[in-house]
Protein backbone atom coordinates (compact mmCIF):
# COMPACT_ATOMS: atom_id res chain seq x y z
CA UNK A 1 0.00 0.00 0.00
CA UNK A 2 0.96 3.64 -0.52
CA UNK A 3 0.39 5.36 2.83
CA UNK A 4 0.60 9.10 3.51
CA UNK A 5 0.77 10.83 6.90
CA UNK A 6 -0.12 14.53 6.58
CA UNK A 7 0.97 16.32 9.78
CA UNK A 8 0.04 19.99 9.63
CA UNK A 9 -0.01 21.05 13.29
CA UNK A 10 0.54 24.81 13.25
CA UNK A 11 3.03 24.97 16.16
CA UNK A 12 5.22 22.08 15.09
CA UNK A 13 8.95 22.61 14.82
CA UNK A 14 11.21 21.40 12.02
CA UNK A 15 11.56 17.65 12.65
CA UNK A 16 11.85 14.28 10.99
CA UNK A 17 12.62 10.65 11.82
CA UNK A 18 16.31 11.30 12.48
CA UNK A 19 15.55 13.54 15.47
CA UNK A 20 14.10 10.75 17.63
CA UNK A 21 17.39 9.15 18.62
CA UNK A 22 19.49 12.33 18.39
CA UNK A 23 17.62 14.82 20.54
CA UNK A 24 14.28 13.25 21.32
CA UNK A 25 10.79 14.24 20.20
CA UNK A 26 7.46 15.00 21.91
CA UNK A 27 4.93 12.20 22.34
CA UNK A 28 2.88 12.75 19.17
CA UNK A 29 5.92 12.96 16.93
CA UNK A 30 7.50 9.94 18.65
CA UNK A 31 4.36 7.91 17.93
CA UNK A 32 4.34 8.97 14.27
CA UNK A 33 7.99 7.99 13.84
CA UNK A 34 7.51 4.53 15.36
CA UNK A 35 4.27 3.80 13.52
CA UNK A 36 5.58 5.00 10.15
CA UNK A 37 8.77 2.95 10.59
CA UNK A 38 6.77 -0.17 11.35
CA UNK A 39 4.46 0.40 8.37
CA UNK A 40 7.44 0.99 6.09
CA UNK A 41 8.51 -2.62 6.61
CA UNK A 42 5.58 -3.67 4.39
CA UNK A 43 4.33 -0.52 2.66
CA UNK A 44 5.47 2.63 0.88
CA UNK A 45 5.16 5.37 3.51
CA UNK A 46 5.51 9.15 3.17
CA UNK A 47 5.27 11.70 6.00
CA UNK A 48 4.49 15.32 5.11
CA UNK A 49 5.33 17.87 7.78
CA UNK A 50 7.37 21.09 8.18
CA UNK A 51 10.75 19.41 7.78
CA UNK A 52 13.51 21.24 5.95
CA UNK A 53 15.45 17.97 5.67
CA UNK A 54 13.62 15.93 3.11
CA UNK A 55 14.81 12.39 2.51
CA UNK A 56 14.31 8.74 3.38
CA UNK A 57 14.89 7.65 6.98
CA UNK A 58 14.34 4.07 8.18
CA UNK A 59 12.46 3.42 4.96
CA UNK A 60 10.09 6.38 5.46
CA UNK A 61 10.13 9.31 3.01
CA UNK A 62 9.83 12.76 4.62
CA UNK A 63 8.56 15.69 2.55
CA UNK A 64 7.79 19.31 3.37
CA UNK A 65 4.09 20.22 3.45
CA UNK A 66 4.65 22.78 0.71
CA UNK A 67 5.49 19.91 -1.65
CA UNK A 68 2.21 18.05 -1.09
CA UNK A 69 0.90 17.24 -4.58
CA UNK A 70 -2.83 16.74 -5.11
CA UNK A 71 -2.03 14.67 -8.20
CA UNK A 72 -0.44 11.88 -6.14
CA UNK A 73 -2.64 8.83 -5.61
CA UNK A 74 -2.64 7.11 -2.21
CA UNK A 75 -4.18 3.94 -0.87
CA UNK A 76 -4.39 5.57 2.56
CA UNK A 77 -3.99 9.20 3.61
CA UNK A 78 -4.04 9.97 7.30
CA UNK A 79 -4.29 13.59 8.38
CA UNK A 80 -2.68 13.95 11.81
CA UNK A 81 -3.69 16.47 14.43
CA UNK A 82 -3.88 19.73 12.48
CA UNK A 83 -6.00 21.31 9.78
CA UNK A 84 -6.41 18.88 6.87
CA UNK A 85 -5.86 19.69 3.21
CA UNK A 86 -8.94 19.90 0.98
CA UNK A 87 -9.63 16.21 1.32
CA UNK A 88 -12.28 16.14 -1.38
CA UNK A 89 -9.50 16.84 -3.89
CA UNK A 90 -7.04 14.24 -2.56
CA UNK A 91 -7.07 11.09 -4.74
CA UNK A 92 -6.96 8.45 -2.01
CA UNK A 93 -8.94 5.24 -1.61
CA UNK A 94 -9.08 5.61 2.16
CA UNK A 95 -9.04 8.90 4.06
CA UNK A 96 -8.62 9.08 7.84
CA UNK A 97 -8.19 11.77 10.48
CA UNK A 98 -5.97 10.92 13.44
CA UNK A 99 -6.91 13.18 16.35
CA UNK A 100 -3.73 12.34 18.24
CA UNK A 101 -3.89 15.37 20.56
CA UNK A 102 -6.31 18.19 21.27
CA UNK A 103 -8.27 17.30 18.15
CA UNK A 104 -11.50 18.87 19.35
CA UNK A 105 -10.23 22.42 18.83
CA UNK A 106 -7.57 21.93 16.14
CA UNK A 107 -10.24 21.24 13.55
CA UNK A 108 -12.15 24.48 13.08
CA UNK A 109 -15.05 22.98 11.15
CA UNK A 110 -15.68 19.24 11.40
CA UNK A 111 -18.49 19.53 8.85
CA UNK A 112 -15.79 20.06 6.22
CA UNK A 113 -13.86 16.98 7.37
CA UNK A 114 -16.35 14.29 8.37
CA UNK A 115 -17.95 13.78 4.92
CA UNK A 116 -14.54 12.97 3.45
CA UNK A 117 -13.03 10.61 6.03
CA UNK A 118 -13.90 7.00 6.78
CA UNK A 119 -12.84 7.19 10.43
CA UNK A 120 -11.60 9.60 13.07
CA UNK A 121 -8.88 7.90 15.13
CA UNK A 122 -8.59 8.37 18.90
CA UNK A 123 -5.99 6.98 21.30
CA UNK A 124 -7.89 6.16 24.51
CA UNK A 125 -11.42 5.78 25.92
CA UNK A 126 -11.05 9.21 27.54
CA UNK A 127 -10.04 10.72 24.19
CA UNK A 128 -13.07 9.15 22.51
CA UNK A 129 -15.43 10.53 25.15
CA UNK A 130 -13.85 13.99 24.96
CA UNK A 131 -14.20 14.12 21.19
CA UNK A 132 -17.85 13.08 21.31
CA UNK A 133 -18.61 15.53 24.11
CA UNK A 134 -16.90 18.53 22.49
CA UNK A 135 -17.49 18.03 18.77
CA UNK A 136 -20.07 16.76 16.32
CA UNK A 137 -18.04 13.61 15.60
CA UNK A 138 -20.44 10.63 16.07
CA UNK A 139 -19.30 7.56 17.99
CA UNK A 140 -19.80 5.28 14.97
CA UNK A 141 -17.27 7.38 13.05
CA UNK A 142 -14.53 6.78 15.65
CA UNK A 143 -11.82 4.12 15.52
CA UNK A 144 -10.27 3.89 18.98
CA UNK A 145 -6.69 2.72 19.17
CA UNK A 146 -3.79 3.36 21.56
CA UNK A 147 -0.18 4.48 21.59
CA UNK A 148 2.63 2.19 22.59
CA UNK A 149 6.31 1.38 22.75
CA UNK A 150 8.94 0.09 20.37
CA UNK A 151 9.49 -3.43 21.66
CA UNK A 152 13.19 -3.56 20.71
CA UNK A 153 13.98 -0.52 22.91
CA UNK A 154 12.66 -2.25 26.02
CA UNK A 155 13.67 -5.88 25.47
CA UNK A 156 16.70 -5.70 27.75
CA UNK A 157 16.67 -4.48 31.34
CA UNK A 158 19.07 -2.71 33.68
CA UNK A 159 19.43 -3.12 37.46
CA UNK A 160 17.13 -0.79 39.35
CA UNK A 161 18.64 1.97 41.48
CA UNK A 162 17.14 1.60 44.92
CA UNK A 163 14.48 4.25 45.67
CA UNK A 164 15.11 6.15 42.43
CA UNK A 165 12.13 8.10 41.07
CA UNK A 166 11.68 9.62 37.63
CA UNK A 167 9.54 12.43 36.22
CA UNK A 168 9.57 12.58 32.41
CA UNK A 169 7.09 15.12 31.16
CA UNK A 170 7.17 18.87 30.49
CA UNK A 171 7.30 21.01 33.67
CA UNK A 172 3.84 22.58 33.65
CA UNK A 173 2.07 19.23 33.79
CA UNK A 174 3.05 18.44 37.37
CA UNK A 175 6.45 19.67 38.57
CA UNK A 176 4.95 22.27 40.93
CA UNK A 177 3.24 19.45 42.80
CA UNK A 178 6.33 17.25 42.78
CA UNK A 179 8.35 20.03 44.44
CA UNK A 180 6.02 19.65 47.43
CA UNK A 181 5.73 15.86 47.26
CA UNK A 182 9.37 14.79 47.02
CA UNK A 183 10.54 16.39 50.32
CA UNK A 184 7.78 14.43 52.09
CA UNK A 185 9.10 11.25 50.48
CA UNK A 186 12.68 12.10 51.52
CA UNK A 187 11.55 12.52 55.11
CA UNK A 188 10.40 8.87 55.23
CA UNK A 189 12.84 7.39 52.69
CA UNK A 190 16.11 9.32 53.22
CA UNK A 191 17.99 7.70 50.32
CA UNK A 192 15.24 8.45 47.77
CA UNK A 193 16.45 10.24 44.65
CA UNK A 194 14.63 11.96 41.80
CA UNK A 195 15.54 12.39 38.13
CA UNK A 196 13.66 15.02 36.13
CA UNK A 197 13.77 14.84 32.34
CA UNK A 198 12.21 16.88 29.52
CA UNK A 199 11.69 20.58 28.96
CA UNK A 200 10.03 22.76 26.35
CA UNK A 201 12.89 22.49 23.84
CA UNK A 202 11.16 19.26 22.81
CA UNK A 203 8.43 21.53 21.43
CA UNK A 204 10.87 23.87 19.68
CA UNK A 205 10.68 26.49 22.46
CA UNK A 206 13.02 27.80 25.15
CA UNK A 207 13.50 25.40 28.12
CA UNK A 208 11.39 27.56 30.50
CA UNK A 209 12.89 25.75 33.49
CA UNK A 210 14.69 28.54 35.41
CA UNK A 211 12.05 28.73 38.12
CA UNK A 212 11.95 24.94 38.52
CA UNK A 213 15.75 24.66 38.56
CA UNK A 214 15.86 27.21 41.37
CA UNK A 215 13.19 25.35 43.36
CA UNK A 216 14.68 21.88 42.99
CA UNK A 217 18.25 23.06 43.62
CA UNK A 218 17.20 23.51 47.24
CA UNK A 219 16.01 19.89 47.49
CA UNK A 220 18.71 17.23 47.97
CA UNK A 221 19.06 14.16 45.72
CA UNK A 222 17.41 15.73 42.65
CA UNK A 223 19.02 15.52 39.19
CA UNK A 224 17.33 17.99 36.84
CA UNK A 225 18.48 16.70 33.45
CA UNK A 226 16.01 18.52 31.21
CA UNK A 227 15.95 17.37 27.61
CA UNK A 228 18.05 14.27 26.98
CA UNK A 229 18.49 11.97 24.00
CA UNK A 230 16.43 8.85 23.49
CA UNK A 231 19.07 6.39 24.67
CA UNK A 232 19.63 8.27 27.93
CA UNK A 233 15.88 8.64 28.53
CA UNK A 234 15.29 4.91 28.21
CA UNK A 235 18.24 4.21 30.53
CA UNK A 236 16.78 6.53 33.18
CA UNK A 237 13.35 4.90 32.80
CA UNK A 238 14.79 1.41 33.18
CA UNK A 239 16.93 2.18 36.22
CA UNK A 240 14.17 3.99 38.12
CA UNK A 241 11.88 2.19 40.54
CA UNK A 242 8.86 4.47 40.18
CA UNK A 243 7.55 6.92 37.62
CA UNK A 244 5.98 9.76 39.63
CA UNK A 245 3.56 12.01 37.81
CA UNK A 246 1.33 14.29 39.93
CA UNK A 247 -0.32 15.42 36.73
CA UNK A 248 -2.75 18.34 36.41
CA UNK A 249 -3.22 17.97 32.64
CA UNK A 250 -5.87 15.79 30.99
CA UNK A 251 -3.62 13.52 28.98
CA UNK A 252 -5.23 11.77 26.02
CA UNK A 253 -2.91 8.77 26.52
CA UNK A 254 0.46 9.64 28.18
CA UNK A 255 3.23 7.94 26.25
CA UNK A 256 5.82 8.48 28.99
CA UNK A 257 3.71 6.49 31.45
CA UNK A 258 3.49 3.55 29.04
CA UNK A 259 7.21 3.70 28.26
CA UNK A 260 8.04 3.62 31.97
CA UNK A 261 5.78 0.60 32.43
CA UNK A 262 7.58 -1.15 29.55
CA UNK A 263 10.80 -0.38 31.42
CA UNK A 264 9.41 -2.19 34.45
CA UNK A 265 8.84 1.08 36.25
CA UNK A 266 5.34 1.32 37.76
CA UNK A 267 3.59 4.70 37.83
CA UNK A 268 2.20 6.70 40.71
CA UNK A 269 0.10 9.35 39.01
CA UNK A 270 -3.02 11.46 39.25
CA UNK A 271 -6.32 9.87 38.30
CA UNK A 272 -6.97 12.37 35.54
CA UNK A 273 -7.67 12.11 31.82
CA UNK A 274 -6.53 8.91 30.14
CA UNK A 275 -4.11 7.98 32.92
CA UNK A 276 -6.90 5.89 34.45
CA UNK A 277 -6.59 3.42 31.55
CA UNK A 278 -2.94 3.89 30.58
CA UNK A 279 -2.07 2.84 34.13
CA UNK A 280 -3.92 -0.11 35.67
CA UNK A 281 -4.58 0.94 39.25
CA UNK A 282 -3.15 -1.46 41.82
CA UNK A 283 -1.54 -3.62 39.13
CA UNK A 284 0.90 -1.52 37.08
CA UNK A 285 0.87 1.49 39.36
CA UNK A 286 -1.26 3.60 41.67
CA UNK A 287 -3.79 6.24 40.72
CA UNK A 288 -4.34 9.08 43.19
CA UNK A 289 -7.72 10.78 42.98
CA UNK A 290 -7.80 14.56 42.60
CA UNK A 291 -9.46 16.68 45.30
CA UNK A 292 -11.36 19.72 44.01
CA UNK A 293 -9.23 19.71 40.89
CA UNK A 294 -5.96 19.57 42.81
CA UNK A 295 -3.43 16.82 43.51
CA UNK A 296 -3.55 15.79 47.20
CA UNK A 297 0.12 16.23 48.02
CA UNK A 298 0.33 14.23 51.25
CA UNK A 299 -1.70 11.31 49.88
CA UNK A 300 0.40 11.23 46.72
CA UNK A 301 3.62 11.20 48.74
CA UNK A 302 2.28 8.41 50.96
CA UNK A 303 1.52 6.18 47.95
CA UNK A 304 5.14 6.58 46.83
CA UNK A 305 6.45 5.89 50.34
CA UNK A 306 4.27 2.79 50.75
CA UNK A 307 5.59 1.26 47.54
CA UNK A 308 9.23 2.09 48.24
CA UNK A 309 8.89 0.47 51.66
CA UNK A 310 7.27 -2.66 50.23
CA UNK A 311 9.82 -4.19 47.84
CA UNK A 312 7.75 -7.34 47.29
CA UNK A 313 4.72 -5.38 46.09
CA UNK A 314 6.93 -3.05 44.06
CA UNK A 315 8.62 -5.99 42.30
CA UNK A 316 5.22 -7.53 41.55
CA UNK A 317 4.00 -4.25 40.04
CA UNK A 318 7.20 -3.87 38.05
CA UNK A 319 6.73 -7.31 36.48
CA UNK A 320 3.04 -6.70 35.74
CA UNK A 321 3.73 -3.27 34.23
CA UNK A 322 6.39 -4.60 31.90
CA UNK A 323 4.32 -7.62 30.83
CA UNK A 324 1.22 -5.55 30.11
CA UNK A 325 3.13 -2.99 28.06
CA UNK A 326 5.03 -5.53 25.98
CA UNK A 327 2.04 -7.80 25.43
CA UNK A 328 -0.58 -5.21 24.47
CA UNK A 329 1.08 -1.87 23.78
CA UNK A 330 3.82 -2.47 21.21
CA UNK A 331 3.78 -0.63 17.90
CA UNK A 332 4.30 -3.95 16.15
CA UNK A 333 0.92 -5.16 17.47
CA UNK A 334 -0.81 -1.80 17.04
CA UNK A 335 0.26 -1.39 13.40
CA UNK A 336 -0.84 -4.92 12.53
CA UNK A 337 -4.28 -4.07 13.91
CA UNK A 338 -4.33 -0.88 11.84
CA UNK A 339 -3.41 -2.81 8.70
CA UNK A 340 -6.25 -5.27 9.22
CA UNK A 341 -8.66 -2.37 9.65
CA UNK A 342 -7.29 -0.67 6.52
CA UNK A 343 -7.99 -3.82 4.52
CA UNK A 344 -11.57 -3.99 5.77
CA UNK A 345 -12.23 -0.31 5.11
CA UNK A 346 -10.71 -0.50 1.63
CA UNK A 347 -13.11 -3.36 0.92
CA UNK A 348 -16.02 -1.16 1.98
CA UNK A 349 -16.65 -2.93 5.27
C-alpha positions in Angstrom: 0.0 0.0 0.0 1.0 3.6 -0.5 0.4 5.4 2.8 0.6 9.1 3.5 0.8 10.8 6.9 -0.1 14.5 6.6 1.0 16.3 9.8 0.0 20.0 9.6 0.0 21.1 13.3 0.5 24.8 13.2 3.0 25.0 16.2 5.2 22.1 15.1 9.0 22.6 14.8 11.2 21.4 12.0 11.6 17.7 12.6 11.9 14.3 11.0 12.6 10.7 11.8 16.3 11.3 12.5 15.6 13.5 15.5 14.1 10.8 17.6 17.4 9.2 18.6 19.5 12.3 18.4 17.6 14.8 20.5 14.3 13.3 21.3 10.8 14.2 20.2 7.5 15.0 21.9 4.9 12.2 22.3 2.9 12.7 19.2 5.9 13.0 16.9 7.5 9.9 18.6 4.4 7.9 17.9 4.3 9.0 14.3 8.0 8.0 13.8 7.5 4.5 15.4 4.3 3.8 13.5 5.6 5.0 10.1 8.8 2.9 10.6 6.8 -0.2 11.3 4.5 0.4 8.4 7.4 1.0 6.1 8.5 -2.6 6.6 5.6 -3.7 4.4 4.3 -0.5 2.7 5.5 2.6 0.9 5.2 5.4 3.5 5.5 9.2 3.2 5.3 11.7 6.0 4.5 15.3 5.1 5.3 17.9 7.8 7.4 21.1 8.2 10.7 19.4 7.8 13.5 21.2 5.9 15.5 18.0 5.7 13.6 15.9 3.1 14.8 12.4 2.5 14.3 8.7 3.4 14.9 7.7 7.0 14.3 4.1 8.2 12.5 3.4 5.0 10.1 6.4 5.5 10.1 9.3 3.0 9.8 12.8 4.6 8.6 15.7 2.5 7.8 19.3 3.4 4.1 20.2 3.5 4.7 22.8 0.7 5.5 19.9 -1.7 2.2 18.1 -1.1 0.9 17.2 -4.6 -2.8 16.7 -5.1 -2.0 14.7 -8.2 -0.4 11.9 -6.1 -2.6 8.8 -5.6 -2.6 7.1 -2.2 -4.2 3.9 -0.9 -4.4 5.6 2.6 -4.0 9.2 3.6 -4.0 10.0 7.3 -4.3 13.6 8.4 -2.7 13.9 11.8 -3.7 16.5 14.4 -3.9 19.7 12.5 -6.0 21.3 9.8 -6.4 18.9 6.9 -5.9 19.7 3.2 -8.9 19.9 1.0 -9.6 16.2 1.3 -12.3 16.1 -1.4 -9.5 16.8 -3.9 -7.0 14.2 -2.6 -7.1 11.1 -4.7 -7.0 8.5 -2.0 -8.9 5.2 -1.6 -9.1 5.6 2.2 -9.0 8.9 4.1 -8.6 9.1 7.8 -8.2 11.8 10.5 -6.0 10.9 13.4 -6.9 13.2 16.3 -3.7 12.3 18.2 -3.9 15.4 20.6 -6.3 18.2 21.3 -8.3 17.3 18.2 -11.5 18.9 19.4 -10.2 22.4 18.8 -7.6 21.9 16.1 -10.2 21.2 13.6 -12.2 24.5 13.1 -15.0 23.0 11.1 -15.7 19.2 11.4 -18.5 19.5 8.9 -15.8 20.1 6.2 -13.9 17.0 7.4 -16.4 14.3 8.4 -17.9 13.8 4.9 -14.5 13.0 3.5 -13.0 10.6 6.0 -13.9 7.0 6.8 -12.8 7.2 10.4 -11.6 9.6 13.1 -8.9 7.9 15.1 -8.6 8.4 18.9 -6.0 7.0 21.3 -7.9 6.2 24.5 -11.4 5.8 25.9 -11.1 9.2 27.5 -10.0 10.7 24.2 -13.1 9.2 22.5 -15.4 10.5 25.2 -13.8 14.0 25.0 -14.2 14.1 21.2 -17.8 13.1 21.3 -18.6 15.5 24.1 -16.9 18.5 22.5 -17.5 18.0 18.8 -20.1 16.8 16.3 -18.0 13.6 15.6 -20.4 10.6 16.1 -19.3 7.6 18.0 -19.8 5.3 15.0 -17.3 7.4 13.1 -14.5 6.8 15.6 -11.8 4.1 15.5 -10.3 3.9 19.0 -6.7 2.7 19.2 -3.8 3.4 21.6 -0.2 4.5 21.6 2.6 2.2 22.6 6.3 1.4 22.7 8.9 0.1 20.4 9.5 -3.4 21.7 13.2 -3.6 20.7 14.0 -0.5 22.9 12.7 -2.2 26.0 13.7 -5.9 25.5 16.7 -5.7 27.7 16.7 -4.5 31.3 19.1 -2.7 33.7 19.4 -3.1 37.5 17.1 -0.8 39.3 18.6 2.0 41.5 17.1 1.6 44.9 14.5 4.2 45.7 15.1 6.1 42.4 12.1 8.1 41.1 11.7 9.6 37.6 9.5 12.4 36.2 9.6 12.6 32.4 7.1 15.1 31.2 7.2 18.9 30.5 7.3 21.0 33.7 3.8 22.6 33.7 2.1 19.2 33.8 3.1 18.4 37.4 6.4 19.7 38.6 5.0 22.3 40.9 3.2 19.4 42.8 6.3 17.3 42.8 8.3 20.0 44.4 6.0 19.6 47.4 5.7 15.9 47.3 9.4 14.8 47.0 10.5 16.4 50.3 7.8 14.4 52.1 9.1 11.3 50.5 12.7 12.1 51.5 11.6 12.5 55.1 10.4 8.9 55.2 12.8 7.4 52.7 16.1 9.3 53.2 18.0 7.7 50.3 15.2 8.4 47.8 16.4 10.2 44.6 14.6 12.0 41.8 15.5 12.4 38.1 13.7 15.0 36.1 13.8 14.8 32.3 12.2 16.9 29.5 11.7 20.6 29.0 10.0 22.8 26.3 12.9 22.5 23.8 11.2 19.3 22.8 8.4 21.5 21.4 10.9 23.9 19.7 10.7 26.5 22.5 13.0 27.8 25.2 13.5 25.4 28.1 11.4 27.6 30.5 12.9 25.8 33.5 14.7 28.5 35.4 12.0 28.7 38.1 12.0 24.9 38.5 15.7 24.7 38.6 15.9 27.2 41.4 13.2 25.4 43.4 14.7 21.9 43.0 18.2 23.1 43.6 17.2 23.5 47.2 16.0 19.9 47.5 18.7 17.2 48.0 19.1 14.2 45.7 17.4 15.7 42.7 19.0 15.5 39.2 17.3 18.0 36.8 18.5 16.7 33.4 16.0 18.5 31.2 15.9 17.4 27.6 18.0 14.3 27.0 18.5 12.0 24.0 16.4 8.8 23.5 19.1 6.4 24.7 19.6 8.3 27.9 15.9 8.6 28.5 15.3 4.9 28.2 18.2 4.2 30.5 16.8 6.5 33.2 13.4 4.9 32.8 14.8 1.4 33.2 16.9 2.2 36.2 14.2 4.0 38.1 11.9 2.2 40.5 8.9 4.5 40.2 7.5 6.9 37.6 6.0 9.8 39.6 3.6 12.0 37.8 1.3 14.3 39.9 -0.3 15.4 36.7 -2.7 18.3 36.4 -3.2 18.0 32.6 -5.9 15.8 31.0 -3.6 13.5 29.0 -5.2 11.8 26.0 -2.9 8.8 26.5 0.5 9.6 28.2 3.2 7.9 26.3 5.8 8.5 29.0 3.7 6.5 31.5 3.5 3.5 29.0 7.2 3.7 28.3 8.0 3.6 32.0 5.8 0.6 32.4 7.6 -1.2 29.6 10.8 -0.4 31.4 9.4 -2.2 34.4 8.8 1.1 36.3 5.3 1.3 37.8 3.6 4.7 37.8 2.2 6.7 40.7 0.1 9.3 39.0 -3.0 11.5 39.3 -6.3 9.9 38.3 -7.0 12.4 35.5 -7.7 12.1 31.8 -6.5 8.9 30.1 -4.1 8.0 32.9 -6.9 5.9 34.4 -6.6 3.4 31.5 -2.9 3.9 30.6 -2.1 2.8 34.1 -3.9 -0.1 35.7 -4.6 0.9 39.2 -3.2 -1.5 41.8 -1.5 -3.6 39.1 0.9 -1.5 37.1 0.9 1.5 39.4 -1.3 3.6 41.7 -3.8 6.2 40.7 -4.3 9.1 43.2 -7.7 10.8 43.0 -7.8 14.6 42.6 -9.5 16.7 45.3 -11.4 19.7 44.0 -9.2 19.7 40.9 -6.0 19.6 42.8 -3.4 16.8 43.5 -3.6 15.8 47.2 0.1 16.2 48.0 0.3 14.2 51.2 -1.7 11.3 49.9 0.4 11.2 46.7 3.6 11.2 48.7 2.3 8.4 51.0 1.5 6.2 48.0 5.1 6.6 46.8 6.5 5.9 50.3 4.3 2.8 50.7 5.6 1.3 47.5 9.2 2.1 48.2 8.9 0.5 51.7 7.3 -2.7 50.2 9.8 -4.2 47.8 7.7 -7.3 47.3 4.7 -5.4 46.1 6.9 -3.1 44.1 8.6 -6.0 42.3 5.2 -7.5 41.5 4.0 -4.3 40.0 7.2 -3.9 38.0 6.7 -7.3 36.5 3.0 -6.7 35.7 3.7 -3.3 34.2 6.4 -4.6 31.9 4.3 -7.6 30.8 1.2 -5.5 30.1 3.1 -3.0 28.1 5.0 -5.5 26.0 2.0 -7.8 25.4 -0.6 -5.2 24.5 1.1 -1.9 23.8 3.8 -2.5 21.2 3.8 -0.6 17.9 4.3 -4.0 16.2 0.9 -5.2 17.5 -0.8 -1.8 17.0 0.3 -1.4 13.4 -0.8 -4.9 12.5 -4.3 -4.1 13.9 -4.3 -0.9 11.8 -3.4 -2.8 8.7 -6.3 -5.3 9.2 -8.7 -2.4 9.6 -7.3 -0.7 6.5 -8.0 -3.8 4.5 -11.6 -4.0 5.8 -12.2 -0.3 5.1 -10.7 -0.5 1.6 -13.1 -3.4 0.9 -16.0 -1.2 2.0 -16.6 -2.9 5.3 
